[in-house]
Each structure stands twice: as C-alpha cells, then as structure tokens.
Amino acid sequence: MKTKAMFTVGILTRRSPDEQGGPFGPPTGFFEECCEAAATLGLRAVVFDAADVDAAQGTVSPATVVDGRWVECGPEPWPEFIYDRAPVLDPAGAPAADCARDLFDRAGIPFVNPASFVRLAVDKLEMHRRLAGAGLALPHTEILDAHALRAFLARYDHVYIKPRAGSLGTGVMEIVRSAGGRQVIRTLEATYETQGTGPAMDRIMALTAGARGEPMGCLVQQGISAEPAGERRFPRFDLRLLMQKNGQARWDLTGLAARVGQNSGPTTNLSNGARSEEAEPVLDGLYGRPLRKEVLRRAEEASFAACRLLDTELGPIGEVGLDIVPDESGLSWIIEINARPGRNVFRRIARSADVPAAARQRYGAIRRRSVARPFEYARVLAGIGATA
C-alpha cells in the first residue's frame, strides 16, 4: 500500500499477461530498474495499464516491485507524476492510452514528457516542420508521391523512403544512385537494382503501395552519409544521443553511442540487427581523431538546440532521444526525434565482451543514470529538492 508521505510516479504502459514472468512484456526488466531507481531517490514508482485506471473513482490499481518481486496494489489515488511509456501507434493499445493521457492532463498531473510531445514525435513530418525554423541541419523531407519522388531522385544520389508514423525501422527503404545511372534499392527484405529513373520509380511506388494507403502515408527524404553515396565502404551508422533533464531540471547529455548496421539493410535499428558501439572508434575510422571531437561537439550542440526549442514550444519536457548522422564534413544532421527513448544502446555496450572493461563500466553507469533521471526530474518538479 502507498504511504501518505510517499510521492508516487506512475509509469503508464500496457500489460502483456501472456509474457511469461513479465507482467508488462519485454519492458518489464526496465520497469523493475525504474522502481529501484525511484526508491533510491525516496520516491515510489508504480506501473499500470490504461485499463487499471478508474476515472469515476479517481483511482488506479497498479503494480510495483517490493523486495525484488512484482506486487499488485489495490485501488489507490492517481499518481502525482506520470512517466508515459504507453503505446502511441498500436491500434490495440493506443486509444485507451490516449484516454488515460487526456484524463491525467485534465487533472493537472505533470508528465515527464507531455502528451503533446509524445503525439508530435509520432509524426515525422510535423516534427520536422517544428524544428525547421531553428537553424538546425535537417534533411530535405516531403510527402511521398510520384512528383516528389522524381524530384528527389534527380536531385540526390542518396534517398530514403520511410513511413510518416513508423517505428523500429519498419518500412524504411534506401535508394542509392551508382555508376551508369543505376539505382540500388534496399529494403529490410531484399535489394533491387534498376536502370534509370523510370524503372526505379515504378519499383519504389509498387513497394510502398500499401504504406502509402495508410492514414499518414510515407515520406521521401534526402539521404545523409559520412561518405559519398557511390563510394561508401563503411557500414551505415548513426549516433543515438539521450538528452534528459537532470536533478536541477536542466538539460544534460546523459550519453551517446553509435548504432552500426551489420548487413546491407537500410536501417541502424538494433531490432534489425545493428550493433551498439562506442562512438569514438567508429568516428575515428571515418574522420580521424581531431575531426571526431568536432563531430561530437556539433552533435551535442544540435541536441541542446533541439531540446530547448521543443521545451519552448511544447512546455516542460524531461527526455529526448535524437538520431543524428554526420555528413562528409562532420556536420550533424538530425534524422529523427524520439519522445520515448530506449536505453538498450548503453546496456548492450555495458554487457559486450568486445569492449574494454573500463568502457563496460562507463556505459553501465550511463545506463543507470539514464533510468534514474526521469525520477530526479520528477523530484525537482514536485518541490522535493534537487539531486546532485
């Protein structure tokens, strides 16, 4: 049961009762870490599904971790703070989660990330438009249709197609123009080669027919790479930067890592086989050490600028994940913004036998800090006091 003096942070997610030993599916382990991090800060974290919320009674029936075990809690008042990790796109869970978000929002309960930001981040084009006026490097992006596709293929040697509301790299396609006018088209499933713009367009439009029929459709986007499109030797990679408010409610770069593709597919998503690696060796191999430092400085600078802009436009935000790709000159291009960023890039390095012990320790500490920071932020907003 909740003690009266205990400040409670509620983690809104979705229950997955079919998951053996994990009441909240694959993220259950992460939520266990959250409960432990909150307790260390003198807070209480509980986890619940939208179906656990009773709007009429103003109560919720969550679960929490006690002595290393999940314990179901009886009906209790709504949490004083919400950490939103619930579905946004999943048609089976998102509508109920949206109702819960609106309910808590109307009640004036603060969120680590407000619902307006969580919803905005789902729409890649609208997020792009919000950032476009801030002087940040953003790839040219438009809604996919035949006219836009023809223009992009004529203008750029490297182009991406992606669902406007996609996630985990699903539906992403890469097109690279090579010698003699050939277009190499890569999806997660296959690679195609065509000769000339017309056949390439026919193939791309056929492959995206289903996705273009979805409510939000697809985007066509300028490709960014550290090497010229026709001369790429290095596997595709990006930088994942995790920006979070710290114990003084100020933006800080919690950590960054490189995600490096391990196959010919078009994405760097860990779920599609990419590796998490220390950013420094990856960048050294492309730019050399002196420019590597400048690349990282630019990536950090762009991340701070994006977070400050989003804070100003949407109200207080607690954490942002940014996917950044440096170009040949080292300029950092923001490819994507994540409102519910994961931490697996750090955990994988912390557990990797391929990196030195010191790096494993460093990334283990980054992972722990990344879990704790939403609760440090909640503590400050609750007026309990700043943390170091």
C-alpha positions as CSV (number, residue, x, y, z in Angstrom):
1,M,0.0,0.0,0.0
2,K,1.0,3.6,-0.6
3,T,2.1,5.6,2.5
4,K,0.7,9.1,2.6
5,A,4.0,10.9,2.6
6,M,5.4,8.9,-0.3
7,F,5.5,10.8,-3.6
8,T,4.4,8.4,-6.4
9,V,5.4,8.4,-10.1
10,G,3.1,6.4,-12.2
11,I,4.5,4.6,-15.3
12,L,1.8,4.3,-17.9
13,T,2.3,1.4,-20.2
14,R,0.5,-1.7,-21.4
15,R,0.1,-5.0,-19.6
16,S,1.1,-8.1,-21.6
17,P,-0.2,-11.0,-19.5
18,D,0.9,-13.6,-22.0
19,E,4.5,-12.7,-21.3
20,Q,6.0,-15.4,-19.0
21,G,7.1,-13.9,-15.8
22,G,6.9,-10.4,-17.1
23,P,3.6,-8.6,-16.4
24,F,4.4,-5.8,-18.8
25,G,6.0,-7.7,-21.6
26,P,9.6,-7.2,-22.8
27,P,10.0,-3.8,-20.9
28,T,9.3,-5.4,-17.6
29,G,13.0,-5.5,-16.7
30,F,13.3,-1.8,-17.5
31,F,10.3,-1.1,-15.2
32,E,12.0,-3.1,-12.4
33,E,15.0,-0.8,-12.8
34,C,12.7,2.2,-12.7
35,C,11.1,1.1,-9.4
36,E,14.6,0.5,-7.9
37,A,15.9,3.9,-9.1
38,A,12.8,5.7,-7.7
39,A,13.2,4.0,-4.3
40,T,16.8,5.1,-4.1
41,L,15.6,8.7,-4.6
42,G,13.0,8.4,-1.9
43,L,10.1,8.1,-4.4
44,R,7.7,5.3,-5.2
45,A,7.2,4.1,-8.8
46,V,4.2,2.1,-9.9
47,V,3.4,0.6,-13.3
48,F,-0.1,0.3,-14.8
49,D,-2.2,-0.1,-17.9
50,A,-4.9,2.3,-19.0
51,A,-7.4,-0.4,-18.1
52,D,-6.2,-0.1,-14.5
53,V,-7.4,3.5,-14.3
54,D,-10.9,4.2,-12.7
55,A,-11.9,7.6,-14.0
56,A,-15.1,7.7,-11.9
57,Q,-13.4,6.9,-8.6
58,G,-10.1,8.8,-9.4
59,T,-8.1,5.6,-8.6
60,V,-5.6,3.3,-10.2
61,S,-4.7,-0.3,-9.5
62,P,-1.0,-0.6,-10.4
63,A,1.8,-3.0,-9.7
64,T,5.2,-2.3,-8.2
65,V,8.4,-4.1,-7.2
66,V,8.8,-4.9,-3.5
67,D,11.9,-6.9,-2.4
68,G,12.6,-7.9,-6.0
69,R,9.1,-9.2,-6.7
70,W,6.1,-7.7,-8.5
71,V,3.2,-6.9,-6.2
72,E,-0.3,-5.9,-7.3
73,C,-1.6,-2.9,-5.4
74,G,-5.2,-2.2,-4.5
75,P,-7.1,0.8,-5.8
76,E,-5.2,4.0,-4.7
77,P,-5.2,7.7,-5.7
78,W,-3.8,8.7,-9.0
79,P,0.0,9.2,-9.1
80,E,1.4,12.7,-8.6
81,F,3.5,12.4,-11.7
82,I,3.3,10.4,-14.9
83,Y,6.1,8.7,-16.9
84,D,4.4,7.9,-20.3
85,R,5.7,4.6,-21.8
86,A,2.4,3.5,-23.3
87,P,1.6,2.7,-27.0
88,V,1.1,5.5,-29.4
89,L,0.7,3.7,-32.7
90,D,-0.6,0.2,-31.7
91,P,-4.3,0.2,-32.6
92,A,-4.9,-2.3,-29.8
93,G,-3.5,-0.2,-27.0
94,A,-3.1,3.4,-28.2
95,P,-6.7,4.6,-27.9
96,A,-7.1,3.5,-24.3
97,A,-3.7,5.1,-23.5
98,D,-4.8,8.3,-25.2
99,C,-7.8,8.4,-23.0
100,A,-5.7,8.0,-19.9
101,R,-3.3,10.7,-21.1
102,D,-6.2,13.1,-21.5
103,L,-7.6,12.2,-18.1
104,F,-4.4,12.9,-16.3
105,D,-3.7,16.0,-18.3
106,R,-7.1,17.5,-17.4
107,A,-6.4,16.7,-13.8
108,G,-3.3,18.8,-14.0
109,I,-0.9,15.9,-13.3
110,P,2.5,16.7,-14.8
111,F,4.3,14.3,-17.2
112,V,8.0,13.6,-17.8
113,N,7.1,14.2,-21.4
114,P,3.7,15.8,-22.1
115,A,1.2,14.0,-24.3
116,S,1.6,16.8,-26.9
117,F,5.2,15.9,-27.4
118,V,4.6,12.1,-27.3
119,R,2.0,12.5,-30.1
120,L,4.0,15.0,-32.1
121,A,7.1,12.7,-32.2
122,V,5.0,10.0,-33.9
123,D,4.5,12.3,-36.9
124,K,8.0,12.6,-38.5
125,L,6.9,15.3,-41.0
126,E,5.3,17.5,-38.4
127,M,8.3,17.2,-36.1
128,H,10.5,18.1,-39.0
129,R,8.4,21.2,-39.6
130,R,8.6,22.2,-35.9
131,L,12.4,22.0,-36.0
132,A,12.9,23.6,-39.4
133,G,12.9,27.2,-38.3
134,A,15.6,26.8,-35.7
135,G,18.7,26.8,-37.9
136,L,19.3,23.1,-37.4
137,A,20.6,20.7,-40.1
138,L,17.6,18.7,-41.2
139,P,17.4,16.5,-44.3
140,H,15.0,17.7,-47.0
141,T,11.8,15.8,-46.4
142,E,8.4,15.7,-48.2
143,I,5.3,13.6,-48.5
144,L,5.9,10.7,-50.9
145,D,4.2,10.9,-54.3
146,A,5.3,10.4,-57.8
147,H,6.2,14.1,-58.3
148,A,8.3,14.4,-55.1
149,L,10.0,11.0,-55.8
150,R,11.1,12.1,-59.3
151,A,12.4,15.4,-58.0
152,F,14.4,13.7,-55.1
153,L,15.9,11.0,-57.4
154,A,17.0,13.7,-59.8
155,R,18.5,16.0,-57.1
156,Y,20.1,13.5,-54.7
157,D,22.4,10.5,-55.1
158,H,21.1,9.1,-51.8
159,V,17.4,9.0,-50.8
160,Y,15.3,7.3,-48.1
161,I,11.6,6.3,-48.1
162,K,10.0,5.8,-44.7
163,P,6.5,5.7,-43.1
164,R,5.5,9.0,-41.7
165,A,4.4,7.3,-38.5
166,G,6.7,4.3,-38.5
167,S,9.0,2.9,-35.8
168,L,11.8,0.3,-35.4
169,G,12.9,0.8,-39.0
170,T,9.8,-1.0,-40.4
171,G,9.1,0.0,-44.0
172,V,12.3,2.0,-44.4
173,M,13.8,1.9,-47.9
174,E,17.2,3.3,-49.1
175,I,17.9,4.3,-52.7
176,V,21.5,5.0,-53.9
177,R,22.4,6.1,-57.4
178,S,25.5,4.4,-58.6
179,A,27.6,4.5,-61.8
180,G,25.9,4.5,-65.2
181,G,22.5,5.7,-63.8
182,R,21.8,2.5,-61.9
183,Q,19.6,2.8,-58.8
184,V,20.2,0.3,-55.9
185,I,17.0,0.0,-53.8
186,R,17.4,-1.7,-50.4
187,T,14.6,-2.8,-48.1
188,L,14.9,-4.9,-44.9
189,E,13.9,-7.9,-47.0
190,A,15.7,-7.5,-50.4
191,T,17.9,-5.5,-52.6
192,Y,16.9,-4.5,-56.1
193,E,18.8,-2.9,-59.0
194,T,17.2,-0.8,-61.7
195,Q,18.5,1.2,-64.7
196,G,17.3,4.7,-64.9
197,T,14.8,6.8,-63.0
198,G,11.6,5.5,-64.5
199,P,12.1,1.8,-63.6
200,A,13.3,2.9,-60.1
201,M,10.2,4.9,-59.6
202,D,8.0,2.0,-60.7
203,R,9.7,-0.3,-58.3
204,I,9.6,2.1,-55.3
205,M,5.9,3.0,-55.8
206,A,5.0,-0.6,-56.1
207,L,6.9,-1.5,-52.9
208,T,5.3,1.4,-51.0
209,A,1.7,1.0,-52.3
210,G,0.4,-0.5,-49.1
211,A,2.1,2.0,-46.8
212,R,1.0,5.0,-48.9
213,G,-2.5,3.8,-48.4
214,E,-2.2,4.2,-44.6
215,P,-3.7,7.3,-43.0
216,M,-0.4,9.2,-42.7
217,G,1.4,7.7,-45.7
218,C,5.1,7.8,-46.4
219,L,7.9,10.4,-46.7
220,V,10.7,10.8,-49.1
221,Q,13.9,12.1,-47.5
222,Q,17.4,13.3,-48.5
223,G,20.0,10.7,-47.5
224,I,22.8,11.8,-45.3
225,S,26.1,9.8,-45.1
226,A,29.7,10.3,-43.9
227,E,30.9,9.1,-47.3
228,P,29.8,9.9,-50.9
229,A,26.9,7.7,-51.9
230,G,28.7,5.9,-54.7
231,E,31.9,5.3,-52.7
232,R,30.6,4.0,-49.4
233,R,32.9,1.5,-47.7
234,F,31.8,1.8,-44.1
235,P,28.6,0.2,-42.8
236,R,25.8,2.8,-42.4
237,F,25.7,4.2,-38.8
238,D,24.0,6.9,-36.8
239,L,24.6,8.4,-33.4
240,R,21.9,8.0,-30.7
241,L,22.1,10.8,-28.1
242,L,19.9,10.7,-25.0
243,M,19.2,14.2,-23.6
244,Q,17.5,14.3,-20.2
245,K,16.7,16.9,-17.6
246,N,19.0,16.4,-14.6
247,G,18.5,16.8,-10.9
248,Q,18.3,20.5,-11.3
249,A,15.7,20.3,-14.1
250,R,18.4,21.4,-16.7
251,W,19.2,19.7,-20.0
252,D,22.1,17.4,-19.9
253,L,23.6,14.8,-22.4
254,T,23.2,11.6,-20.4
255,G,25.1,9.5,-23.0
256,L,25.6,8.7,-26.7
257,A,26.5,5.7,-28.7
258,A,26.9,4.6,-32.3
259,R,24.4,2.2,-33.9
260,V,26.3,0.4,-36.7
261,G,24.5,-1.7,-39.3
262,Q,25.7,-5.3,-39.8
263,N,24.1,-6.1,-43.1
264,S,23.0,-4.4,-46.4
265,G,19.7,-3.4,-45.0
266,P,18.7,0.3,-44.9
267,T,18.4,0.9,-41.1
268,T,20.5,1.1,-38.0
269,N,17.8,-0.1,-35.6
270,L,19.0,-2.6,-33.0
271,S,15.9,-4.6,-33.6
272,N,17.0,-5.2,-37.2
273,G,20.5,-6.5,-36.3
274,A,22.6,-3.3,-35.8
275,R,25.3,-3.3,-33.1
276,S,25.7,-0.7,-30.3
277,E,29.3,0.6,-30.3
278,E,31.3,3.3,-28.7
279,A,31.0,6.3,-30.8
280,E,34.7,7.4,-30.7
281,P,36.3,4.4,-32.5
282,V,33.5,4.5,-35.2
283,L,34.1,8.2,-35.8
284,D,37.9,7.9,-35.7
285,G,37.7,5.3,-38.5
286,L,35.9,7.8,-40.7
287,Y,37.1,11.3,-39.8
288,G,40.3,10.8,-37.7
289,R,40.6,11.8,-34.1
290,P,40.9,15.7,-34.5
291,L,37.7,16.0,-36.5
292,R,35.9,13.3,-34.4
293,K,36.0,15.7,-31.5
294,E,34.4,18.4,-33.6
295,V,31.7,15.9,-34.9
296,L,30.8,15.0,-31.3
297,R,30.7,18.7,-30.3
298,R,28.4,19.6,-33.2
299,A,26.1,16.6,-32.4
300,E,25.8,17.7,-28.8
301,E,25.3,21.4,-29.7
302,A,22.5,20.4,-32.2
303,S,20.8,18.2,-29.5
304,F,20.8,21.0,-26.9
305,A,19.3,23.4,-29.5
306,A,16.6,21.0,-30.5
307,C,15.6,20.3,-26.8
308,R,15.5,24.0,-26.0
309,L,13.2,24.6,-29.0
310,L,10.9,21.8,-28.0
311,D,10.8,22.9,-24.4
312,T,9.8,26.4,-25.6
313,E,7.1,25.2,-28.0
314,L,5.5,22.4,-26.0
315,G,6.2,23.2,-22.4
316,P,8.5,21.3,-20.0
317,I,9.9,18.1,-21.5
318,G,12.0,15.7,-19.5
319,E,13.8,13.5,-22.0
320,V,14.5,13.3,-25.8
321,G,16.3,10.7,-27.9
322,L,17.9,12.1,-31.1
323,D,19.2,10.1,-34.1
324,I,22.0,12.1,-35.7
325,V,24.0,11.3,-38.8
326,P,27.2,13.4,-39.6
327,D,27.9,14.1,-43.2
328,E,31.3,14.1,-45.0
329,S,32.3,17.5,-43.4
330,G,31.2,16.4,-39.9
331,L,28.1,18.5,-39.8
332,S,25.4,16.8,-37.6
333,W,22.1,16.2,-39.3
334,I,19.1,15.4,-37.0
335,I,17.3,12.5,-38.6
336,E,14.7,11.6,-36.0
337,I,13.4,12.7,-32.6
338,N,12.1,10.1,-30.1
339,A,9.8,11.0,-27.2
340,R,10.0,7.6,-25.6
341,P,13.7,6.8,-26.0
342,G,15.1,3.4,-25.1
343,R,18.4,2.7,-23.3
344,N,19.4,-0.6,-25.0
345,V,22.3,1.1,-26.8
346,F,24.0,1.6,-23.5
347,R,23.2,-1.7,-22.0
348,R,24.5,-3.6,-25.0
349,I,27.9,-2.0,-24.7
350,A,27.9,-2.5,-21.0
351,R,27.4,-6.2,-21.5
352,S,29.7,-6.6,-24.5
353,A,32.8,-8.8,-24.3
354,D,34.2,-6.9,-27.3
355,V,34.9,-3.7,-25.4
356,P,37.4,-3.0,-22.6
357,A,36.3,-3.3,-19.0
358,A,36.6,0.4,-18.5
359,A,34.1,1.0,-21.3
360,R,31.7,-1.6,-20.0
361,Q,31.8,0.2,-16.6
362,R,31.3,3.6,-18.2
363,Y,28.3,2.5,-20.2
364,G,26.8,0.6,-17.2
365,A,26.9,3.9,-15.3
366,I,25.3,5.7,-18.2
367,R,22.6,3.2,-18.3
368,R,21.9,3.5,-14.6
369,R,21.9,7.3,-14.8
370,S,19.5,7.2,-17.8
371,V,17.0,5.2,-15.8
372,A,17.2,7.4,-12.7
373,R,17.0,10.8,-14.4
374,P,13.2,10.9,-15.1
375,F,12.7,10.4,-11.3
376,E,15.3,13.0,-10.5
377,Y,13.3,15.4,-12.7
378,A,10.0,14.4,-11.1
379,R,11.6,15.1,-7.7
380,V,12.5,18.6,-8.7
381,L,9.1,19.4,-10.2
382,A,7.4,18.1,-7.1
383,G,9.4,20.5,-5.0
384,I,11.1,17.7,-3.0
385,G,14.5,19.1,-3.8
386,A,17.3,18.9,-6.4
387,T,19.7,16.0,-6.6
388,A,23.4,16.1,-7.4
